Amino acid sequence: MLSVGFRALFRREVLRFVRRPKNTFMPPAITNVLYFAVFGLILGGRIDKIAGFDYILFIVPGLIVLGAISNAFENASFSIFHGRWNEYIHETLTSPLSYAEMVVAYVAASAVRGLIVGVIIAAVGRLFVPIGIEHGLFLVATMVVITSLFAGLGIIGGLVARDFDDLTVMNQFILRPLVFFGAVFYSLETFEQAWQVQLSLVNPMVYMVDSVRYGLLGHSDLIEVGVLPAPYTDFGPLLALGVLVAATGIVLAIDVYLFKIGYGLTD
């Protein structure tokens, strides 16, 4: 059973962004209207189908991933850093909560924000193109895992940041470029050279976008390009999800360790 302290911390973190929808939910909605209008309608009409899908439909999963993980990361990093900056995080540290409960509360709240933004982007996408769900359970599991992963990374970012500019650099100049090169606007099948595919597979965002695309559209580049040997090719999405689950566990363990040693919390 969840402790009273955990529920209180989780509730505080959720209310922090729910009470400011103009700052948390309106920007991604407006931004993605522009994405769909420009890349989907204007440019998409000039681009042939990709993997059998209209271009505007093909980019929906990537835009959902971009919005969800960006907001999960931003929420966790800002919450931790703002608490350090104004020194009210000390109240959390002196509460009768274990370090694991603290971390999970921050991560869960940030993941909720990421998931809400993902739903908003999907709703915006439906205004432009019909969107179905091919593998619902797989999609939900993937979204929970990737938002939790980046919420955990956001905690690390909030601990290592020295000013608010550091948070901007992490999100705008590290996270977003990786997503854009993570097969959001293109398919791995478009590459003619094997080394191009192999280089793309180094980018972890490829696995996240591919997993969400598989859940929504039933299409996986990892299957089509044959990442796994022939007998196991169809297990590509499951492999990607397994890797993401493992990565999330490692990141959360690091978060708990950093809280335990007080890294960045008492500066």
N, C-alpha and C positions, 0 to 999 in steps of 0.2 A: 504494500500500500504506500502511496506517495505521501511524504511527510508534509506537514503544514507549511514548513519553511520553503520546501521545494515548490509547492503550489503558489505560495505568495510571490516568490522570485519569478517564477514563470509568468504569473498573471501581470506582475509589474512590467516585465519586458514586452509582453504582448500589447498591453494597454499603451505603452510608450509609442508604438507605431500606429496602432488602430485609431488613436485619438487625433492623429495628424494625417488624414488621408490625402490632403492636398500635397503633402511632401513625400508620402510613401507610395501611394497607389496611382495618383494622377500622372506623374511623370512617365512611368513605364507604359501606361495606356496610350498617352499622346505620342511618345516615341515610336511605339510599335504601329500606330496608325500610319505614321510617316514611312516606316520600314515597308509595310504591306503596300502602301500606295506607290512608293517609288520602285522598290525592288520587285514587288509582286505584279502590280498592274502596268506600270509604265515600261519597265525593263523586261518584266516577265513575258509580256506579249510578244517580245522580239526574240525570246529564247525558246528553243525546242524543248520538248518534254525531257525530264531527267528521270531515268529509271522508270519510265512509264507514267510519271506524275507531272501534272502542270507545275511549272516552276514555283508559283505562289504557294501551292500546297506543299511542295518539297521543302521549302524553307521554314515552314511553321514550326517543326520540332526544334530546329536550331535556335530560333528566336525565343521559344519557350525556355530552353536551357539557358540562354544568355541572360534573360530577365530574372529567372528563378535563382540561379547561382550568384549573380551580381548582387541581388537584394539580400540574399542570405549572408553573403560575405560582408556586405556593407553594414547590415544591421548588427552583426556580432562584433565587428571591428570597432564600429562607432560606439556601441554600448560599453565595451570594455575600456576603450580609450577615454571616453567622456567620463566614465566613473573614476578612472585614474586622474584625469585632469582636474576634476572637481572634488576628488578625494572622498566621494561617497561610497566607493567600492569597498572601503574599509569596513563599512557596516555589514556588507555581505560576508566579508572574510571573518568577522568576529561572531557571526551567527552560528547557531548549532546545526550547521549543514556540513556534510562531508564534501571534500573537494570534487568528488565525482558528481554529487547532486548539483553543485554549483555549475559545473561545466555542462551537464545535461540540460539544466534549466535554460542557460544561455543559448545552447545549441538548438534545443527544441523550439524556443520562441523565434529564433532567427529562421529556422527551417519553415515554421508556419508562415512567416512573412514571404519567404521564397515561394512556397506552394501557392499562396494567395495570388502573388504576382503572376505565377505560371498560369493559373486559371484565368486571370484577367486577360493575359496575352492570347490564350486560346479563344476566349470570348471575342476579342477584337478580330482574331483571324477568321472566325465564323462569319463576321460581317462581310468578308471579302470572298471566302470560299468555303464550301461544305467540308467539315472535318469529322471523320469517324474515328473510332477507337478499335483497333484490331486485337490488341492483347492488353486488356484493361488492368489485370492484376500485375503484369510485368511493368506496365507504365507507372502505376502507383508506386510500386516498390522502387523503381529507378528514381523517380522524382524525390521520394523520401530520402533515399541514400545520397543523391548528389547534393541536395540542399543541406543535409546534415554534414556532409563532407566539407562544403564550403563555409558553413557556419563554424565548423571546427577550425578551418584555416583562418577564418575571420578573427577568431579569438587569438590565435597566434599573431596575426597582424596587429590587433589592438594592443597586444603586450609589447611588441617590438617597436611600434611607432613612437617617434619622439615629438611629432607635432601633427596637426591635421593634414598638412600637405603630404605626409607619408602615406596616409590612408588613401588619398586621391591617386597617388602614384601607383599604389598596389592595384587598385581597381581599374583605373583607366589605361595604364601603360604596361601592365603585366597580365591581368585577368582577361580583359576584353580582347586584346590581340590574339591570345591563345584560342579564344572561342571563335574568332573570325577565321582563324586558320584551322579550325576543327571540323571542317566539312559542313559548315552551316549553309553556305551559299553554293556549294558544289558537291559533287559525288566523287568518291575515290575511284569510281569506274572511269572517270574522265582522264585519269593519268595514263599515259602511254608507256611509261617506263616503270619497271618494278621498284627501282630505288626511290621513286617519288612516293609510291605507296608506303614503302617501308619507313621513309622519313616522316610521313604523316602519322604513322602509327606510334611514333615517339610522343606525339602530343596527346596527353590524357583526355583532352576535350573531345577528341574523335570518338572515344568509347562512350562518352556521355551523350553526345548528340546522336550517335548511332543507336544507342539503347532506347532513347525517347522516340526516335523515328521508327524503330521497330515496333514499339508499343502502340504508336498512333497509326502508322501506315502499313505495318507488316513488312516493311522493307529494311534490310540490313546490308550496308556496304561490306561489313566484315564477312558476311556469307558470300556475297557476290565476288569479292576479290580473293576469296579463299585463304583467309588468315590461318585457319587450322587445316591440318591434313584432310584429304578427301573424306574418310569415313566419319570425321567429326565436324565437318564444315558447318552444319546446321546449329551447332552448339556455340557459335560465335557470340550471339547476344548474351547467353548465359555466362560465358567466360568473361565478357565485359562487365556484367553485373557483379560477378564474383570478385573481380579485381577491384571494383569500386567499393564493395562492402569491406574488403580487406583494408583498402586505403583509408576508409572512414574510421575503422577500428584503430588503426595506427595513429591517425591524427588526433582522435579523441583521447587516446592514451597519453600522447604528448601534451595535450591540453591539461589533463589532470596532473601530470608531472610538473608542468610549469606553475600551476596553481599551488601545488604542494611545496615547491621550493621558493615560492613567492617572486618568481621572475617578473620584473616589470610592475609588480603590484604595489610595491612599497617605495618606488623611486620618488 
